[in-house]
């Protein structure tokens, strides 16, 4: 009997190990930080509705800096060895170029505009859960080199930092920056990955954090205080958000007759068909409900992966 109990205990431990090893991990994409790109002259400017905004030019950086390509490759290897799914920056940029026919500005039939930054477009293509931003500097003391680095794990949907590591490697006579950097990162990578996994586990349990904005076109016959079936439209929308979030977790930051803003909205990682659910796919549910039940057309617009905007009245 004792032998049987021991066998069962070992069996359950084994099953636990298998389940843990099969736990989903966040998808990663390694990119140079804004600071590194700016310091090395790899920035570009785009027009955001009349305002000039500077963003990293990853394509130029990859084509011009061989060390960057090697560094990303080395960090990718470290993450892959630890079981993290990867999205390659260079491949994602090529995919983005193949979608060059996509308009840089979305317009409604009435001519209203919304701009999407080049980085937002890249995030839409890559769809990584976490962006690993890497900054490093090389200092020299005689023939020796020392690499200092900062590694930041940013949630691609909210741009919030969810993991971090920094440090310096041992002085070395090696002339290869990627080798020096990997040596410096190795001492910190497992703790960094534990932070990433903890964040992803929280998302699995409590939902992914996104934001939703509701607005109305001037052509809309009514506003968010208009009544449908005895309820104000803004209450109908809020009820839908409550019914389609994890544990009804969200904050109604603003609610007037013209605008609503929902922040800290926790949406499921997967839909009822066990398919990955992103902010757009989630917001489409509200768009369809308004159309099918109340005959209200709405245009859905995205800013990056984590911000959806529905403008009511027309597409």
Secondary structure, 3 states (H helix, E strand, C coil): CHHHHHHHHHHHHHHHHHHHHCCCCCCEEEEECHHHHHHCCCEEEEEECCEEEEEECHHHHHHHCHHHHHHHHHHHHHHHHCCCCECCHHHHHHHHHHCCCCCCEEECCCCCEEECCHHHHHHHHHCCCEEEEEEEEEEEECCEEEEEEEEEEEECCCCCEEEEEEEECCCECCCCHHHHHHHHHHHHHHHHHHHHHHHHHHHHHHCEEEEEEEEECCCCCCCCCCEECCEEHHHHHHHHHHHCCHHHCCEEEEECCCEEEEEEEEECCECCCCCECCHHHHHHHHHHHHHHHHCCCEEEEEECCCEEEEEECCC
